[in-house]
Amino acid sequence: MSGYTNTNLFNPKYHKKAVMNYMEYLVTCQLDEQQMSSLLYERDDLSAIDFSLLMKTIKAFSFGGDLQTLASKPGSTISSIPSERRILININHDFPNNGNLFNDFLFNHQQDEQLAMAYIAALPFSRPLVYWDGQVLKSND
């Protein structure tokens, strides 16, 4: 299946196999989401970055955004990806390093990015993937 990147995080010095095997799969429509779900079903060794939740988080933390959109409601989930397979991010290596290509994935202010990371880290049953390159946060400030 095309449209995704499979990424292994491991240090061969300490691990014989990947600590985390995840895919970066941008879901742009319902069909893509169904394809991603079937791929996760077929490959039990994969997890997926939840770009849909990232976009909801960026919108909620932006000026005039509504944090209530991030609240779990009884009987519903915040994501279509099962929590045990979900990888959460608020920035990755691509967003700040490719010109304007991924501007939609950047927060408008550093404070928004910091609050979003706190929100992501506090979600139950999810695994935040923290990207840090030693630089100041990479929001659109």
Secondary structure, 3 states (H helix, E strand, C coil): CCCEEEEEECCCCCCCCCCEEEEEECCCCHHHHHHHHHHHHHCCCCEEECHHHHHHHHHHHCCCCCHHHHCCCCCCCCCCCCHHHEEECCCCCCHHHCCCCCHHHCCCCHHHHHHHHHHHHHCCCCEECCCCCCCCCCCCC
